[in-house]
Amino acid sequence: MEREKMVRAAKAGDAAAFTELYRDVYQEMYRFAYYLLHHAEDAKDAVSDAVMDAWTSIGSLREDGSFKQWIFSILANKCKAKMREYVRRSVELTDVAADTLTAPDHMPSAEHLQVREEFQKLEETDRLIIGLHLFAGYRTRELAEALHMNENTVRSREHRALKRMGEALERV
């Protein structure tokens, strides 16, 4: 079944169609949430909450062809809320060792850890721009609309953030 037909079926209440749509983007959603939150359990919770909200509000999706962008917008909001919660709790959740204890065969490489560390140093908006662009496939125009910014601002923020990350990684 083509994606737009699955979206229409999901809007009509077809749970199997929604499950198939969700299954297509789950890995990217988790990766996006993990990069933003830097904690496996919180990333899983954010994805789960986003999927539940998406299922209950699938009828509000205006364009059948934009399911992926729509569900990533929901996820981005869940991640932002979680990040605000971190600030309120004043708890740093950056212990990679805790995430790898359960699966030592899947330990990230040193380079991967450095990239993640530099990503976490970016401002929240820059992390959202880069994450939504790389993981969800958002285009500049879509990012500008979602973040209520000018397209040129989105492009320049992304360029500057990636440049800062690259320079920091070169110093390592």
Contact map, one row per residue, 1 for C-alpha under 8 A:
1110110000000000000000000000000000000000000000000000000000000000000000000000000000000000000000000000000000000000000000000000000000000000000000000000000000000000000000000000
1111110000000000000000000000000000000000000000000000000000000000000000000000000000000000000000000000000000000000000000000000000000000000000000000000000000000000000000000000
1111111000000000000010000000000000000000000000000000000000000000100000000000000000000000000000000000000000000000000000000000000000000000000000000000000000000000000000000000
0111111100000000000000000000000000000000000000000000000000000001100000000000000000000000000000000000000000000000000000000000000000000000000000000000000000000000000000000000
1111111110000000000000000000000000000000000000000000000000000000000000000000000000000000000000000000000000000000000000000000000000000000000000000000000000000000000000000000
1111111111000000110110000000000000000000000000000000000000000000000000000000000000000000000000000000000000000000000000000000000000000000000000000000000000000000000000000000
0011111111100000110010000000000000000000000000000000000000000001101000000000000000000000000000000000000000000000000000000000000000000000000000000000000000000000000000000000
0001111111110000000000000000000000000000000000000000000000000001000000000000000000000000000000000000000000000000000000000000000000000000000000000000000000000000000000000000
0000111111111100110000000000000000000000000000000000000000000000000000000000000000000000000000000000000000000000000000000000000000000000000000000000000000000000000000000000
0000011111111111110000000000000000000000000000000000000001000000000000000000000000000000000000000000000000000000000000000000000000000000000000000000000000000000000000000000
0000001111111100000000000000000000000000000000000000000001100000000000000000000000000000000000000000000000000000000000000000000000000000000000000000000000000000000000000000
0000000111111100000000000000000000000000000000000000000000100000000000000000000000000000000000000000000000000000000000000000000000000000000000000000000000000000000000000000
0000000011111110000000000000000000000000000000000000000000000000000000000000000000000000000000000000000000000000000000000000000000000000000000000000000000000000000000000000
0000000011111111110000000000000000000000000000000000000000000000000000000000000000000000000000000000000000000000000000000000000000000000000000000000000000000000000000000000
0000000001001111111000000000000000000000000000000000000000000000000000000000000000000000000000000000000000000000000000000000000000000000000000000000000000000000000000000000
0000000001000111111100000000000000000000000000000000000000000000000000000000000000000000000000000000000000000000000000000000000000000000000000000000000000000000000000000000
0000011011000111111110000000000000000000000000000000000000000000000000000000000000000000000000000000000000000000000000000000000000000000000000000000000000000000000000000000
0000011011000111111111000000000000000000000000000000001000000000000000000000000000000000000000000000000000000000000000000000000000000000000000000000000000000000000000000000
0000000000000011111111100000000000000000000000000000000000000000000000000000000000000000000000000000000000000000000000000000000000000000000000000000000000000000000000000000
0000010000000001111111110000000000000000000000000000000000000000000000000000000000000000000000000000000000000000000000000000000000000000000000000000000000000000000000000000
0010011000000000111111111000000000000000000000000000000000000000000000000000000000000000000000000000000000000000000000000000000000000000000000000000000000000000000000000000
0000000000000000011111111100000000000000000000000010000000000000000000000000000000000000000000000000000000000000000000000000000000000000000000000000000000000000000000000000
0000000000000000001111111100000000000000000000000000000000000000000000000000000000000000000000000000000000000000000000000000000000000000000000000000000000000000000000000000
0000000000000000000111111110000000000000000000000000000000000000000000000000000000000000000000000000000000000000000000000000000000000000000000000000000000000000000000000000
0000000000000000000011111111100000000000000000000000000000000000000100000000000000000000000000000000000000000000000000000000000000000000000000000000000000000000000000000000
0000000000000000000001111111110000000000000000100000000000000000000000000000000000000000000000000000000000000000000000000000000000000000000000000000000000000000000000000000
0000000000000000000000011111111000000000000000000000000000000000000000000000000000000000000000000000000000000000000000000000000000000000000000000000000000000000000000000000
0000000000000000000000001111111100000000000000000000000000000000000000000000000000000000000000000000000000000000000000000000000000000011000000000000000000000000000000000000
0000000000000000000000001111111110000000000000100000000000000000000000010010000000000000000000000000000000000000000000000000000000000011000000000000000000000000000000000000
0000000000000000000000000111111111000000001100100000000000000000000000000000000000000000000000000000000000000000000000000000000000000000000000000000000000000000000000000000
0000000000000000000000000011111111100000000000000000000000000000000000000000000000000000000000000000000000000000000000000000000000000010000000000000000000000000000000000000
0000000000000000000000000001111111110000000000000000000000000000000000000000000000000000000000000000000000000000000000000000000000110011000000000000000000000000000000000000
0000000000000000000000000000111111111100001101100000000000000000000000000011001000000000000000000000000000000000000000000000000000000000000000000000000000000000000000000000
0000000000000000000000000000011111111111011000000000000000000000000000000000000000000000000000000000000000000000000000000000000000000000000000000000000000000000000000000000
0000000000000000000000000000001111111100000000000000000000000000000000000000000000000000000000000000000000000000000100110000000000100000000000000000000000000000000000000000
0000000000000000000000000000000111111100000000000000000000000000000000000000001000000000000000000000000000000000000000010000001100100000000000000000000000000000000000000000
0000000000000000000000000000000011111111011000000000000000000000000000000000001001100000000010000000000000000000000000000000000000000000000000000000000000000000000000000000
0000000000000000000000000000000011111111001000000000000000000000000000000000000000000000000011000000000000000000000000010000000000000000000000000000000000000000000000000000
0000000000000000000000000000000001001111111000000000000000000000000000000000000000000000000011110010000000000000000000000000000000000000000000000000000000000000000000000000
0000000000000000000000000000000001001111111100000000000000000000000000000000000000000000000000000010000000000000000000000000000000000000000000000000000000000000000000000000
0000000000000000000000000000000000000011111110000000000000000000000000000000000000000000000000000000000000000000000000000000000000000000000000000000000000000000000000000000
0000000000000000000000000000000001001011111111000000000000000000000000000000000001000000000000000000000000000000000000000000000000000000000000000000000000000000000000000000
0000000000000000000000000000010011001111111111100000000000000000000000000000001000000000000000000000000000000000000000000000000000000000000000000000000000000000000000000000
0000000000000000000000000000010010000001111111110000000000000000000000000000000000000000000000000000000000000000000000000000000000000000000000000000000000000000000000000000
0000000000000000000000000000000000000000111111111000000000000000000000000000000000000000000000000000000000000000000000000000000000000000000000000000000000000000000000000000
0000000000000000000000000000000010000000011111111100000000000000000000000010011001000000000000000000000000000000000000000000000000000000000000000000000000000000000000000000
0000000000000000000000000100110010000000001111111110000000000000000000000010010000000000000000000000000000000000000000000000000000000000000000000000000000000000000000000000
0000000000000000000000000000000000000000000111111111000000000000000000000000000000000000000000000000000000000000000000000000000000000000000000000000000000000000000000000000
0000000000000000000000000000000000000000000011111111100000000000000000000010010000000000000000000000000000000000000000000000000000000000000000000000000000000000000000000000
0000000000000000000000000000000000000000000001111111110000000000000000100110010000000000000000000000000000000000000000000000000000000000000000000000000000000000000000000000
0000000000000000000001000000000000000000000000111111111000000000000000100000000000000000000000000000000000000000000000000000000000000000000000000000000000000000000000000000
0000000000000000000000000000000000000000000000011111111100000000000000000000000000000000000000000000000000000000000000000000000000000000000000000000000000000000000000000000
0000000000000000000000000000000000000000000000001111111110000000000000000100000000000000000000000000000000000000000000000000000000000000000000000000000000000000000000000000
0000000000000000000000000000000000000000000000000111111111000000000000100100000000000000000000000000000000000000000000000000000000000000000000000000000000000000000000000000
0000000000000000010000000000000000000000000000000011111111000000000000000000000000000000000000000000000000000000000000000000000000000000000000000000000000000000000000000000
0000000000000000000000000000000000000000000000000001111111100000000000000000000000000000000000000000000000000000000000000000000000000000000000000000000000000000000000000000
0000000000000000000000000000000000000000000000000000111111111000000000000000000000000000000000000000000000000000000000000000000000000000000000000000000000000000000000000000
0000000001100000000000000000000000000000000000000000011111111000000000000000000000000000000000000000000000000000000000000000000000000000000000000000000000000000000000000000
0000000000110000000000000000000000000000000000000000000111111100000000000000000000000000000000000000000000000000000000000000000000000000000000000000000000000000000000000000
0000000000000000000000000000000000000000000000000000000011111100000000000000000000000000000000000000000000000000000000000000000000000000000000000000000000000000000000000000
0000000000000000000000000000000000000000000000000000000011111111001001000000000000000000000000000000000000000000000000000000000000000000000000000000000000000000000000000000
0000000000000000000000000000000000000000000000000000000000111111000000000000000000000000000000000000000000000000000000000000000000000000000000000000000000000000000000000000
0000000000000000000000000000000000000000000000000000000000001111111000000000000000000000000000000000000000000000000000000000000000000000000000000000000000000000000000000000
0001001100000000000000000000000000000000000000000000000000001111111000000000000000000000000000000000000000000000000000000000000000000000000000000000000000000000000000000000
0011001000000000000000000000000000000000000000000000000000000011111000000000000000000000000000000000000000000000000000000000000000000000000000000000000000000000000000000000
0000000000000000000000000000000000000000000000000000000000000011111111000000000000000000000000000000000000000000000000000000000000000000000000000000000000000000000000000000
0000001000000000000000000000000000000000000000000000000000001011111111100000000000000000000000000000000000000000000000000000000000000000000000000000000000000000000000000000
0000000000000000000000001000000000000000000000000000000000000000011111110000000000000000000000000000000000000000000000000000000000000001000000000000000000000000000000000000
0000000000000000000000000000000000000000000000000000000000000000011111111000000000000000000000000000000000000000000000000000000000000001110000000000000000000000000000000000
0000000000000000000000000000000000000000000000000000000000001000011111111100000000000000000000000000000000000000000000000000000000000000000000000000000000000000000000000000
0000000000000000000000000000000000000000000000000110010000000000001111111110000000000000000000000000000000000000000000000000000000000000000000000000000000000000000000000000
0000000000000000000000000000100000000000000000000000000000000000000111111111000000000000000000000000000000000000000000000000000000010001000000000000000000000000000000000000
0000000000000000000000000000000000000000000000000000000000000000000011111111100000000000000000000000000000000000000000000000000000000000000000000100000000000000000000000000
0000000000000000000000000000000000000000000000000100110000000000000001111111110000000000000000000000000000000000000000000000000000000000000000000000000000000000000000000000
0000000000000000000000000000100010000000000001101100000000000000000000111111111000000000000000000000000000000000000000000000000000000000000000000000000000000000000000000000
0000000000000000000000000000000010000000000000000000000000000000000000011111111100000000000000000000000000000000000000000000000100000000000000000000000000000000000000000000
0000000000000000000000000000000000000000000000000000000000000000000000001111111110000000000000000000000000000000000000000000000000000000000000000000000000000000000000000000
0000000000000000000000000000000000000000000001101100000000000000000000000111111111000000000000000000000000000000000000000000000000000000000000000000000000000000000000000000
0000000000000000000000000000000010011000001001000000000000000000000000000011111111100000000000000000000000000000000000000000000000000000000000000000000000000000000000000000
0000000000000000000000000000000000000000000000000000000000000000000000000001111111110000000000000000000000000000000000000000000000000000000000000000000000000000000000000000
0000000000000000000000000000000000000000000000000000000000000000000000000000111111111000000000000000000000000000000000000000000000000000000000000000000000000000000000000000
0000000000000000000000000000000000001000010001000000000000000000000000000000011111111100000000000000000000000000000000000000000000000000000000000000000000000000000000000000
0000000000000000000000000000000000001000000000000000000000000000000000000000001111111110000000000000000000000000000000000000000000000000000000000000000000000000000000000000
0000000000000000000000000000000000000000000000000000000000000000000000000000000111111111000000000000000000000000000000000000000000000000000000000000000000000000000000000000
0000000000000000000000000000000000000000000000000000000000000000000000000000000011111111100000000000000000000000000000000000000000000000000000000000000000000000000000000000
0000000000000000000000000000000000000000000000000000000000000000000000000000000001111111111100000000000000000000000000000000000000000000000000000000000000000000000000000000
0000000000000000000000000000000000000000000000000000000000000000000000000000000000111111111000000000000000000000000000000000000000000000000000000000000000000000000000000000
0000000000000000000000000000000000000000000000000000000000000000000000000000000000011111110000000000000000000000000000000000000000000000000000000000000000000000000000000000
0000000000000000000000000000000000000000000000000000000000000000000000000000000000001111111000000000000000000000000000000000000000000000000000000000000000000000000000000000
0000000000000000000000000000000000000000000000000000000000000000000000000000000000000111111100000000000000000000000000000000000000000000000000000000000000000000000000000000
0000000000000000000000000000000000000000000000000000000000000000000000000000000000000110111110000000000000000000000000000000000000000000000000000000000000000000000000000000
0000000000000000000000000000000000000000000000000000000000000000000000000000000000000100011111000000000000000000000000000000000000000000000000000000000000000000000000000000
0000000000000000000000000000000000001110000000000000000000000000000000000000000000000000001111100000000000000000000000000000000000000000000000000000000000000000000000000000
0000000000000000000000000000000000000110000000000000000000000000000000000000000000000000000111110000000000000000000000000000000000000000000000000000000000000000000000000000
0000000000000000000000000000000000000010000000000000000000000000000000000000000000000000000011111110000000000000000000000000000000000000000000000000000000000000000000000000
0000000000000000000000000000000000000010000000000000000000000000000000000000000000000000000001111111000000000000000000000000000000000000000000000000000000000000000000000000
0000000000000000000000000000000000000000000000000000000000000000000000000000000000000000000000111111100000000000000000000000000000000000000000000000000000000000000000000000
0000000000000000000000000000000000000000000000000000000000000000000000000000000000000000000000111111110000000000000000000000000000000000000000000000000000000000000000000000
0000000000000000000000000000000000000011000000000000000000000000000000000000000000000000000000111111111000000000000000000000000000000000000000000000000000000000000000000000
0000000000000000000000000000000000000000000000000000000000000000000000000000000000000000000000011111111101100000000000000000000000000000000000000000000000000000000000000000
0000000000000000000000000000000000000000000000000000000000000000000000000000000000000000000000001111111100000000000000000000000000000000000000000000000000000000000000000000
0000000000000000000000000000000000000000000000000000000000000000000000000000000000000000000000000111111100000000000000000000000000000000000000000000000000000000000000000000
0000000000000000000000000000000000000000000000000000000000000000000000000000000000000000000000000011111111100000000000000000000000000000000000000000000000000000000000000000
0000000000000000000000000000000000000000000000000000000000000000000000000000000000000000000000000001111111100000000000000000000000000000000000000000000000000000000000000000
0000000000000000000000000000000000000000000000000000000000000000000000000000000000000000000000000000001111100000000000000000000000000000000000000000000000000000000000000000
0000000000000000000000000000000000000000000000000000000000000000000000000000000000000000000000000001001111110000000000000000000000000000000000000000000000000000000000000000
0000000000000000000000000000000000000000000000000000000000000000000000000000000000000000000000000001001111111000000000000000000000000000000000000000000000000000000000000000
0000000000000000000000000000000000000000000000000000000000000000000000000000000000000000000000000000000001111101100000000000000000000000000000000000000000000000000000000000
0000000000000000000000000000000000000000000000000000000000000000000000000000000000000000000000000000000000111111100000000000000000000000000000000000000000000000000000000000
0000000000000000000000000000000000000000000000000000000000000000000000000000000000000000000000000000000000011111110000000000000000000000000000000000000000000000000000000000
0000000000000000000000000000000000000000000000000000000000000000000000000000000000000000000000000000000000001111111000000000000000000000000000000000000000000000000000000000
0000000000000000000000000000000000000000000000000000000000000000000000000000000000000000000000000000000000011111111100000000000000000000000000000000000000000000000000000000
0000000000000000000000000000000000000000000000000000000000000000000000000000000000000000000000000000000000011111111110000000000000000000000000000000000000000000000000000000
0000000000000000000000000000000000000000000000000000000000000000000000000000000000000000000000000000000000000111111111000000000000000000000000000000000000000000000000001000
0000000000000000000000000000000000000000000000000000000000000000000000000000000000000000000000000000000000000011111111100000000000000000000000000000000000000000000010001000
0000000000000000000000000000000000100000000000000000000000000000000000000000000000000000000000000000000000000001111111110000000000000000000000000000000000000000000000000000
0000000000000000000000000000000000000000000000000000000000000000000000000000000000000000000000000000000000000000111111111000000000000000000000000000000000000000000000000000
0000000000000000000000000000000000000000000000000000000000000000000000000000000000000000000000000000000000000000011111111100000000000000000000000000000000000000000010011000
0000000000000000000000000000000000100000000000000000000000000000000000000000000000000000000000000000000000000000001111111100001000000000000000000000000000000000000010000000
0000000000000000000000000000000000110100000000000000000000000000000000000000000000000000000000000000000000000000000111111110001000000000000000000000000000000000000000000000
0000000000000000000000000000000000000000000000000000000000000000000000000000000000000000000000000000000000000000000011111110000000000000000000000000000000000000000000000000
0000000000000000000000000000000000000000000000000000000000000000000000000000000000000000000000000000000000000000000001111111011000000000000000000000000000000000100000000000
0000000000000000000000000000000000000000000000000000000000000000000000000000000000000000000000000000000000000000000000011111111000000000000000000000000000000000000000000000
0000000000000000000000000000000000000000000000000000000000000000000000000000000000000000000000000000000000000000000000000111111100000000000000000000000000000000000000000000
0000000000000000000000000000000000000000000000000000000000000000000000000000000000000000000000000000000000000000000000000011111110000000000000000000000000000000000000000000
0000000000000000000000000000000000000000000000000000000000000000000000000000000000000000000000000000000000000000000000000111111111000000000000000000000000001100100000000000
0000000000000000000000000000000000010000000000000000000000000000000000000000000000000000000000000000000000000000000000110111111111100000000000000000000000000000000000000000
0000000000000000000000000000000000010000000000000000000000000000000000000001000000000000000000000000000000000000000000000001111111110000000000000000000000000000000000000000
0000000000000000000000000000000000000000000000000000000000000000000000000000000000000000000000000000000000000000000000000000111111111000000000100000000001000100000000000000
0000000000000000000000000000000000000000000000000000000000000000000000000000000000000000000000000000000000000000000000000000011111111100000000000000000000000100000000000000
0000000000000000000000000000000100110000000000000000000000000000000000000000000000000000000000000000000000000000000000000000001111111111000000000000000000000000000000000000
0000000000000000000000000000000100000000000000000000000000000000000000010000000000000000000000000000000000000000000000000000000111111111110000100000000000000000000000000000
0000000000000000000000000000000000000000000000000000000000000000000000000000000000000000000000000000000000000000000000000000000011111111111100100000000000000000000000000000
0000000000000000000000000000000000000000000000000000000000000000000000000000000000000000000000000000000000000000000000000000000001111111110000000000000000000000000000000000
0000000000000000000000000001101100000000000000000000000000000000000000000000000000000000000000000000000000000000000000000000000000111111100000000000000000000000000000000000
0000000000000000000000000001100100000000000000000000000000000000000110010000000000000000000000000000000000000000000000000000000000111111110000000000000000000000000000000000
0000000000000000000000000000000000000000000000000000000000000000000010000000000000000000000000000000000000000000000000000000000000011111111000000000000000000000000000000000
0000000000000000000000000000000000000000000000000000000000000000000010000000000000000000000000000000000000000000000000000000000000011101111101100000000000000000000000000000
0000000000000000000000000000000000000000000000000000000000000000000000000000000000000000000000000000000000000000000000000000000000001000111111100000000000000000000000000000
0000000000000000000000000000000000000000000000000000000000000000000000000000000000000000000000000000000000000000000000000000000000001000011111110000001001100000000000000000
0000000000000000000000000000000000000000000000000000000000000000000000000000000000000000000000000000000000000000000000000000000000000000001111111000001000000000000000000000
0000000000000000000000000000000000000000000000000000000000000000000000000000000000000000000000000000000000000000000000000000000000000000011111111100000000000000000000000000
0000000000000000000000000000000000000000000000000000000000000000000000000000000000000000000000000000000000000000000000000000000010011000011111111110101001000000000000000000
0000000000000000000000000000000000000000000000000000000000000000000000000000000000000000000000000000000000000000000000000000000000000000000111111111111001000000000000000000
0000000000000000000000000000000000000000000000000000000000000000000000000000000000000000000000000000000000000000000000000000000000000000000011111111100000000000000000000000
0000000000000000000000000000000000000000000000000000000000000000000000001000000000000000000000000000000000000000000000000000000000000000000001111111100000000000000000000000
0000000000000000000000000000000000000000000000000000000000000000000000000000000000000000000000000000000000000000000000000000000000000000000000111111100000000000000000000000
0000000000000000000000000000000000000000000000000000000000000000000000000000000000000000000000000000000000000000000000000000000000000000000000011111110000000000000000000000
0000000000000000000000000000000000000000000000000000000000000000000000000000000000000000000000000000000000000000000000000000000000000000000000111111111011000000000000000000
0000000000000000000000000000000000000000000000000000000000000000000000000000000000000000000000000000000000000000000000000000000000000000000000010001111111000000000000000000
0000000000000000000000000000000000000000000000000000000000000000000000000000000000000000000000000000000000000000000000000000000000000000000110110000111111100000000000000000
0000000000000000000000000000000000000000000000000000000000000000000000000000000000000000000000000000000000000000000000000000000000000000000000000000011111110000000000000000
0000000000000000000000000000000000000000000000000000000000000000000000000000000000000000000000000000000000000000000000000000000000000000000000000000111111111000000000000000
0000000000000000000000000000000000000000000000000000000000000000000000000000000000000000000000000000000000000000000000000000000010000000000100110000111111111100000000000000
0000000000000000000000000000000000000000000000000000000000000000000000000000000000000000000000000000000000000000000000000000000000000000000100000000001111111110000000000000
0000000000000000000000000000000000000000000000000000000000000000000000000000000000000000000000000000000000000000000000000000000000000000000000000000000111111111000000000000
0000000000000000000000000000000000000000000000000000000000000000000000000000000000000000000000000000000000000000000000000000010000000000000000000000000011111111100000000000
0000000000000000000000000000000000000000000000000000000000000000000000000000000000000000000000000000000000000000000000000000010011000000000000000000000001111111110000000000
0000000000000000000000000000000000000000000000000000000000000000000000000000000000000000000000000000000000000000000000000000000000000000000000000000000000111111111000000000
0000000000000000000000000000000000000000000000000000000000000000000000000000000000000000000000000000000000000000000000000000000000000000000000000000000000011111111100000000
0000000000000000000000000000000000000000000000000000000000000000000000000000000000000000000000000000000000000000000000000100010000000000000000000000000000001111111110000000
0000000000000000000000000000000000000000000000000000000000000000000000000000000000000000000000000000000000000000000000000000000000000000000000000000000000000111111111000000
0000000000000000000000000000000000000000000000000000000000000000000000000000000000000000000000000000000000000000000000000000000000000000000000000000000000000011111111100000
0000000000000000000000000000000000000000000000000000000000000000000000000000000000000000000000000000000000000000000000000000000000000000000000000000000000000001111111110000
0000000000000000000000000000000000000000000000000000000000000000000000000000000000000000000000000000000000000000001001100000000000000000000000000000000000000000111111111000
0000000000000000000000000000000000000000000000000000000000000000000000000000000000000000000000000000000000000000000000000000000000000000000000000000000000000000011111111100
0000000000000000000000000000000000000000000000000000000000000000000000000000000000000000000000000000000000000000000000000000000000000000000000000000000000000000001111111110
0000000000000000000000000000000000000000000000000000000000000000000000000000000000000000000000000000000000000000000001000000000000000000000000000000000000000000000111111111
0000000000000000000000000000000000000000000000000000000000000000000000000000000000000000000000000000000000000000011001000000000000000000000000000000000000000000000011111111
0000000000000000000000000000000000000000000000000000000000000000000000000000000000000000000000000000000000000000000000000000000000000000000000000000000000000000000001111111
0000000000000000000000000000000000000000000000000000000000000000000000000000000000000000000000000000000000000000000000000000000000000000000000000000000000000000000000111111
0000000000000000000000000000000000000000000000000000000000000000000000000000000000000000000000000000000000000000000000000000000000000000000000000000000000000000000000011111
